[in-house]
Amino acid sequence: MNENSTRQRQSGVELLLAERELYRLMMAQGIGSSRICRELGISRRTGTRWRYGRREDRPGRQPLFYPPVATAPPPVISARFLSVQERLTIADLHRAGRSGRFIAAELHRSPSTISREIARNADEGTGEYRPHAAQSKAAARRPRSSAGKLAGDPELRDFVQSCLEKRWSPEQISKVLPTEFPDQPGRHVVHETIYQALYVSGRGLTRELTKSLRTQRVRRKPHRKGENRRARSFVDPMVMITDRPVEVLDRAVAGHWEGDLITGARNVSAIGTMVERTTRFVVLLHLPDDHSAATVRDALIAAMDTFPQELRRSLTWDQGGEMAYHRGVTIATGMPVFFCEPRSPWQRGSNENTNGLLRQYFRKSSDLSVYTREHLDVVAAELNGRPRKVLGWQTPPAQLAKLLASEN
């Protein structure tokens, strides 16, 4: 007998919920209340209560409020949060005496979610679970402070800002924070925190500092792909990248370089860029007059003369016309020159990444011929002074010195 009563009560609750939802949907379509009540088989008094809500006074106790049905479902902030409709279902089934596991199965939620919801959001005085009051409590707990760690910590903010002014990336900064503040884990933030401080107002950093980033964008966007270059034919035959020694690939031995040009406005001016594959050490070639094959050859030879022979093992370049005199480079420096496949910039990935970093200093729309040799040396020193993720957050000069010491 009790089991039959429970089933009848359960079916009655489910029917009531279904009718209430149908009333809401028909109401959203602009159908009048009288017609809805006729089609659903409910009284007009019930329809009026659903449409406008009602209050039930209880002597000596807090009154009950039954809010009106909404003409549209409330926006869902996230699927992991309980919605108003789910809380209505919890209230109805809980009032009908259903267990937390039964309610969880109906809503396809975890039983712990239901038990925690009822425990946290029930009325503190009466212990009664009221859905809209529970929704208000949950919404009040959800907001978090908009002020980030950098906004509330002037010392941390000043350190991060000084690193950004030196054009360090947010990831580089985040990796040196444990060294800078070893006993203060609260100041060990991830790089996304720094990005948020830059791009979200009130998080501690001004948007002006985005000019120190590699892209200098005031809004975050995906990186665009680099331009592909046409293959060039040379008088002297090219030796392709597939013929490089195996030792070049594993980066275990220093002295193998990758090179290219970065050009300015209308490709009139250029700067030569070289990066050592193992240590990511950067060398910039000064090309103030032009970037012809002869000029690039002479600049390469002059730059490599400053390094010992053990750091002049090979050079990998693309098939640009500036390397037409590559045989002269090999004769003067002892470095064989290998060429990438056409339209394959990833085959000199270290150099491509370095060129992207250099665009923080030399914009594509600028005249690169105005920069002096001294200025290029300062930029190279600043770039080489950055800790690099691929080096275990060591700097290229430190890694280069370590390799040379191990060979000697």
C-alpha positions as CSV (number, residue, x, y, z in Angstrom):
1,M,0.0,0.0,0.0
2,N,2.8,2.4,0.9
3,E,4.7,1.5,-2.3
4,N,1.6,2.2,-4.4
5,S,1.2,5.6,-2.7
6,T,4.8,6.5,-3.3
7,R,4.5,5.6,-7.0
8,Q,1.3,7.7,-7.3
9,R,3.0,10.6,-5.6
10,Q,6.0,10.3,-7.8
11,S,3.9,10.2,-11.0
12,G,2.0,13.2,-9.7
13,V,5.2,15.2,-9.2
14,E,6.5,14.3,-12.6
15,L,3.2,15.2,-14.3
16,L,3.2,18.6,-12.5
17,L,6.7,19.3,-13.7
18,A,5.9,18.4,-17.2
19,E,2.7,20.5,-17.2
20,R,4.6,23.5,-15.8
21,E,7.2,23.2,-18.5
22,L,4.6,23.0,-21.2
23,Y,2.9,26.0,-19.8
24,R,6.1,28.0,-20.0
25,L,6.8,26.9,-23.6
26,M,3.3,27.8,-24.7
27,M,3.5,31.1,-22.9
28,A,6.8,31.9,-24.6
29,Q,5.0,31.4,-28.0
30,G,2.5,34.1,-27.1
31,I,-0.5,31.9,-26.4
32,G,-3.0,33.2,-23.9
33,S,-3.4,31.8,-20.4
34,S,-7.0,30.6,-20.8
35,R,-6.2,28.6,-23.9
36,I,-3.1,27.1,-22.3
37,C,-5.2,26.0,-19.3
38,R,-7.9,24.4,-21.5
39,E,-5.3,22.5,-23.5
40,L,-3.4,21.3,-20.5
41,G,-6.5,20.5,-18.5
42,I,-5.7,22.7,-15.5
43,S,-7.8,25.3,-13.8
44,R,-7.4,28.9,-14.6
45,R,-6.5,29.6,-11.0
46,T,-3.5,27.3,-11.3
47,G,-2.5,28.9,-14.6
48,T,-2.7,32.4,-12.9
49,R,-0.5,31.2,-10.1
50,W,2.1,29.8,-12.5
51,R,2.0,32.9,-14.6
52,Y,2.3,35.5,-11.9
53,G,3.5,33.5,-8.9
54,R,2.0,33.6,-5.4
55,R,2.8,34.0,-1.8
56,E,1.6,31.7,0.9
57,D,1.5,33.1,4.5
58,R,2.2,30.7,7.3
59,P,1.4,31.7,10.9
60,G,4.6,31.9,13.0
61,R,6.8,30.9,10.1
62,Q,8.3,32.5,7.1
63,P,6.0,32.9,4.1
64,L,6.5,30.7,1.0
65,F,7.1,32.4,-2.3
66,Y,6.2,30.7,-5.6
67,P,7.8,32.7,-8.4
68,P,6.2,33.0,-11.8
69,V,7.4,30.7,-14.6
70,A,9.9,32.4,-16.9
71,T,9.1,33.0,-20.6
72,A,12.6,31.9,-21.5
73,P,15.0,29.6,-19.7
74,P,17.7,31.5,-17.8
75,P,21.1,31.6,-19.4
76,V,23.4,28.7,-18.3
77,I,26.8,30.0,-17.1
78,S,28.3,26.6,-17.4
79,A,27.0,23.1,-17.6
80,R,28.7,22.1,-14.4
81,F,26.6,24.6,-12.4
82,L,23.0,23.6,-11.4
83,S,20.4,25.6,-13.3
84,V,17.2,27.1,-11.9
85,Q,15.1,24.4,-13.5
86,E,17.3,21.7,-12.0
87,R,16.9,23.3,-8.6
88,L,13.1,23.3,-9.1
89,T,13.3,19.6,-9.8
90,I,15.4,19.1,-6.7
91,A,12.9,21.0,-4.5
92,D,9.9,19.1,-5.9
93,L,11.4,15.7,-5.6
94,H,13.0,16.4,-2.2
95,R,9.6,17.6,-0.9
96,A,8.1,14.4,-2.3
97,G,10.4,12.4,-0.2
98,R,12.7,11.1,-2.9
99,S,16.3,10.2,-2.0
100,G,19.4,12.1,-3.2
101,R,20.4,9.2,-5.4
102,F,17.0,9.1,-7.1
103,I,17.1,12.9,-7.7
104,A,20.7,12.6,-9.0
105,A,19.6,9.9,-11.5
106,E,16.7,12.0,-12.7
107,L,19.1,15.0,-13.4
108,H,22.0,12.9,-14.5
109,R,24.1,14.4,-11.8
110,S,26.4,12.9,-9.1
111,P,24.6,12.0,-5.8
112,S,27.3,14.1,-4.0
113,T,26.2,17.1,-6.1
114,I,22.6,16.8,-4.9
115,S,23.5,16.2,-1.2
116,R,26.0,19.1,-1.2
117,E,23.4,21.3,-2.9
118,I,20.8,20.6,-0.3
119,A,23.2,21.0,2.6
120,R,24.7,24.3,1.4
121,N,21.7,26.1,0.1
122,A,18.8,25.0,2.4
123,D,17.3,27.6,4.7
124,E,19.4,27.9,7.8
125,G,16.4,28.4,10.1
126,T,13.9,25.8,8.9
127,G,16.2,23.5,6.9
128,E,13.7,23.7,4.0
129,Y,15.2,23.7,0.5
130,R,13.7,26.5,-1.6
131,P,15.0,26.5,-5.2
132,H,15.1,30.2,-6.0
133,A,16.6,31.1,-2.6
134,A,19.2,28.4,-3.3
135,Q,19.9,29.9,-6.8
136,S,20.5,33.3,-5.2
137,K,22.9,31.8,-2.6
138,A,24.8,30.0,-5.3
139,A,25.0,33.1,-7.5
140,A,26.3,35.2,-4.6
141,R,29.1,32.8,-4.0
142,R,30.1,32.4,-7.6
143,P,31.8,35.8,-8.3
144,R,35.5,36.1,-7.6
145,S,37.6,39.1,-7.0
146,S,38.6,40.8,-10.3
147,A,41.9,41.9,-8.8
148,G,44.8,39.6,-9.7
149,K,47.9,38.7,-7.8
150,L,50.0,41.4,-9.6
151,A,47.5,44.1,-8.7
152,G,47.7,43.3,-5.0
153,D,51.5,42.8,-4.8
154,P,53.5,45.9,-5.7
155,E,56.9,44.1,-5.4
156,L,55.8,41.3,-7.7
157,R,54.3,43.7,-10.1
158,D,57.4,45.8,-10.3
159,F,59.6,42.8,-11.0
160,V,57.3,41.5,-13.7
161,Q,57.1,45.0,-15.3
162,S,60.9,45.4,-15.3
163,C,61.3,42.0,-17.1
164,L,58.6,43.0,-19.6
165,E,60.5,46.2,-20.3
166,K,63.5,44.1,-21.1
167,R,61.3,42.3,-23.6
168,W,61.1,39.0,-21.7
169,S,58.1,36.8,-22.5
170,P,55.6,36.1,-19.8
171,E,56.6,32.5,-19.8
172,Q,60.2,33.4,-19.3
173,I,59.2,35.6,-16.4
174,S,57.1,33.0,-14.7
175,K,59.9,30.5,-14.8
176,V,62.4,32.7,-13.0
177,L,60.0,33.8,-10.3
178,P,60.8,30.7,-8.1
179,T,64.4,31.7,-8.2
180,E,63.7,35.4,-7.5
181,F,61.3,34.6,-4.7
182,P,62.4,31.1,-3.5
183,D,60.5,31.2,-0.1
184,Q,57.4,32.9,-1.3
185,P,55.2,30.4,-3.3
186,G,52.4,32.9,-3.4
187,R,54.5,34.9,-5.9
188,H,55.1,32.0,-8.3
189,V,52.5,32.7,-10.9
190,V,52.0,31.0,-14.3
191,H,52.5,33.0,-17.5
192,E,48.8,33.1,-18.2
193,T,48.5,35.3,-15.0
194,I,50.8,37.8,-16.6
195,Y,48.9,37.8,-19.8
196,Q,45.7,38.4,-17.9
197,A,47.3,41.3,-16.1
198,L,48.3,42.8,-19.4
199,Y,45.1,42.3,-21.3
200,V,42.4,42.6,-18.6
201,S,41.8,46.0,-17.0
202,G,42.5,46.2,-13.3
203,R,44.7,43.1,-13.1
204,G,47.9,45.1,-12.3
205,L,49.7,45.9,-15.6
206,T,49.0,48.6,-18.1
207,R,48.2,47.7,-21.7
208,E,51.1,49.9,-22.8
209,L,53.4,47.1,-21.8
210,T,52.0,45.0,-24.6
211,K,54.5,46.9,-26.8
212,S,57.2,44.9,-25.1
213,L,55.7,41.6,-26.2
214,R,56.8,39.9,-29.4
215,T,53.6,40.7,-31.3
216,Q,52.9,44.1,-29.7
217,R,49.2,43.4,-30.1
218,V,46.7,45.1,-27.8
219,R,44.4,42.1,-28.3
220,R,45.3,38.4,-28.2
221,K,45.2,36.7,-31.6
222,P,46.5,33.5,-33.1
223,H,49.9,33.8,-34.8
224,R,49.9,34.0,-38.5
225,K,52.0,31.8,-40.6
226,G,55.2,33.1,-42.2
227,E,55.4,33.8,-45.9
228,N,56.8,31.1,-48.1
229,R,59.8,32.0,-50.4
230,R,60.5,30.9,-53.9
231,A,63.4,28.6,-54.6
232,R,66.4,30.2,-56.3
233,S,68.9,28.7,-58.7
234,F,72.6,29.3,-57.9
235,V,75.7,29.2,-60.1
236,D,77.4,26.9,-57.6
237,P,75.4,23.7,-56.9
238,M,73.5,23.6,-53.6
239,V,74.0,20.9,-51.0
240,M,70.6,20.1,-49.6
241,I,69.7,19.8,-45.9
242,T,69.2,16.0,-46.3
243,D,73.0,15.7,-46.7
244,R,73.8,17.4,-43.4
245,P,75.7,15.2,-40.8
246,V,73.6,13.3,-38.4
247,E,75.1,15.2,-35.4
248,V,73.3,18.3,-36.6
249,L,69.9,16.8,-35.9
250,D,70.4,15.9,-32.2
251,R,71.8,19.3,-31.3
252,A,74.4,17.6,-29.0
253,V,77.4,19.4,-30.6
254,A,77.7,23.2,-30.7
255,G,78.8,25.0,-33.9
256,H,75.9,24.3,-36.3
257,W,74.1,27.5,-37.3
258,E,70.9,28.5,-39.0
259,G,70.6,31.8,-40.9
260,D,68.2,34.1,-42.8
261,L,67.4,37.7,-43.5
262,I,64.7,39.8,-41.9
263,T,63.6,42.6,-44.2
264,G,62.1,46.0,-43.7
265,A,59.6,48.1,-45.7
266,R,59.1,46.9,-49.3
267,N,62.1,44.5,-48.7
268,V,64.5,47.3,-49.5
269,S,66.6,47.0,-46.3
270,A,67.6,43.9,-44.3
271,I,69.4,42.5,-41.3
272,G,71.1,39.1,-41.3
273,T,70.2,36.8,-38.5
274,M,72.1,33.7,-37.3
275,V,71.3,31.4,-34.4
276,E,73.4,28.5,-33.1
277,R,71.2,25.4,-33.0
278,T,72.3,23.9,-29.7
279,T,72.5,27.0,-27.5
280,R,70.3,29.4,-29.5
281,F,73.0,32.0,-29.4
282,V,72.1,34.9,-31.8
283,V,74.4,36.9,-34.1
284,L,73.1,39.8,-36.2
285,L,74.7,40.8,-39.5
286,H,74.9,44.5,-40.2
287,L,73.8,45.2,-43.9
288,P,73.5,49.0,-44.1
289,D,73.9,49.4,-47.8
290,D,72.2,46.4,-49.4
291,H,71.6,42.7,-49.0
292,S,73.2,41.4,-52.2
293,A,75.0,38.1,-52.3
294,A,78.4,39.8,-52.0
295,T,77.4,41.9,-49.0
296,V,75.9,39.0,-47.2
297,R,78.9,36.8,-47.9
298,D,81.3,39.4,-46.5
299,A,79.2,40.0,-43.4
300,L,79.0,36.2,-42.7
301,I,82.7,35.8,-43.0
302,A,83.4,38.7,-40.7
303,A,80.9,37.5,-38.1
304,M,82.3,33.9,-38.1
305,D,85.9,35.1,-37.8
306,T,85.1,36.0,-34.2
307,F,84.4,32.4,-33.2
308,P,86.8,29.5,-32.8
309,Q,86.8,26.8,-35.3
310,E,84.9,24.4,-33.1
311,L,82.0,26.7,-33.4
312,R,82.1,26.8,-37.2
313,R,80.8,23.4,-38.2
314,S,77.9,24.1,-40.6
315,L,75.4,26.7,-41.7
316,T,71.8,26.0,-42.9
317,W,70.0,28.7,-45.0
318,D,67.0,28.9,-47.2
319,Q,67.2,29.2,-51.0
320,G,67.2,33.0,-51.0
321,G,69.4,34.8,-53.7
322,E,71.5,36.4,-51.0
323,M,73.3,33.1,-50.6
324,A,74.4,32.9,-54.3
325,Y,78.0,33.1,-53.1
326,H,77.8,30.4,-50.5
327,R,80.9,28.7,-51.9
328,G,82.9,31.7,-50.9
329,V,81.5,31.5,-47.3
330,T,82.6,27.8,-47.1
331,I,86.1,28.5,-48.4
332,A,86.7,31.4,-46.0
333,T,85.1,29.9,-42.8
334,G,85.4,26.2,-43.3
335,M,81.6,25.9,-42.8
336,P,79.7,23.9,-45.4
337,V,76.4,25.6,-46.3
338,F,73.3,23.4,-46.5
339,F,70.0,24.6,-48.1
340,C,66.4,23.9,-47.0
341,E,63.8,22.5,-49.4
342,P,61.7,25.1,-51.1
343,R,58.8,26.6,-49.0
344,S,60.0,24.7,-45.9
345,P,60.9,27.3,-43.3
346,W,60.3,24.8,-40.5
347,Q,63.6,23.1,-41.5
348,R,65.3,26.0,-39.9
349,G,62.9,26.3,-37.0
350,S,65.4,27.8,-34.5
351,N,66.1,30.7,-36.9
352,E,62.4,31.2,-37.7
353,N,61.6,31.5,-34.0
354,T,64.5,33.9,-33.5
355,N,63.3,36.1,-36.4
356,G,59.9,36.3,-34.8
357,L,61.6,37.5,-31.5
358,L,63.6,40.1,-33.4
359,R,60.4,41.6,-34.8
360,Q,60.0,43.1,-31.3
361,Y,62.9,45.3,-32.2
362,F,62.7,45.6,-36.0
363,R,59.2,46.1,-37.4
364,K,58.4,45.0,-40.9
365,S,57.3,48.4,-41.9
366,S,60.5,50.2,-40.8
367,D,63.8,51.1,-42.6
368,L,66.3,48.6,-41.2
369,S,69.3,50.4,-42.8
370,V,69.2,53.2,-40.1
371,Y,70.3,50.8,-37.3
372,T,74.0,51.0,-36.5
373,R,76.4,48.1,-35.8
374,E,76.4,49.1,-32.1
375,H,72.6,49.0,-31.9
376,L,72.5,45.5,-33.4
377,D,75.1,44.3,-30.8
378,V,72.9,45.7,-28.0
379,V,69.8,43.9,-29.4
380,A,71.8,40.6,-29.8
381,A,73.1,40.9,-26.2
382,E,69.6,41.6,-24.9
383,L,68.2,38.6,-26.7
384,N,71.0,36.4,-25.6
385,G,70.4,37.5,-22.0
386,R,66.9,36.0,-21.9
387,P,66.5,32.7,-20.2
388,R,65.2,30.1,-22.7
389,K,62.7,27.3,-22.0
390,V,64.5,24.9,-24.3
391,L,67.7,25.4,-22.3
392,G,66.2,24.7,-18.9
393,W,65.8,28.4,-18.4
394,Q,69.5,29.1,-18.8
395,T,70.8,31.8,-21.1
396,P,72.5,31.0,-24.5
397,P,75.9,32.4,-23.4
398,A,75.9,30.3,-20.3
399,Q,75.0,27.2,-22.2
400,L,77.6,28.0,-24.9
401,A,80.3,28.4,-22.2
402,K,79.3,25.1,-20.6
403,L,79.5,23.2,-23.9
404,L,82.9,24.7,-24.7
405,A,84.2,23.8,-21.3
406,S,83.1,20.2,-21.6
407,E,84.8,19.9,-24.9
408,N,88.1,21.2,-23.5
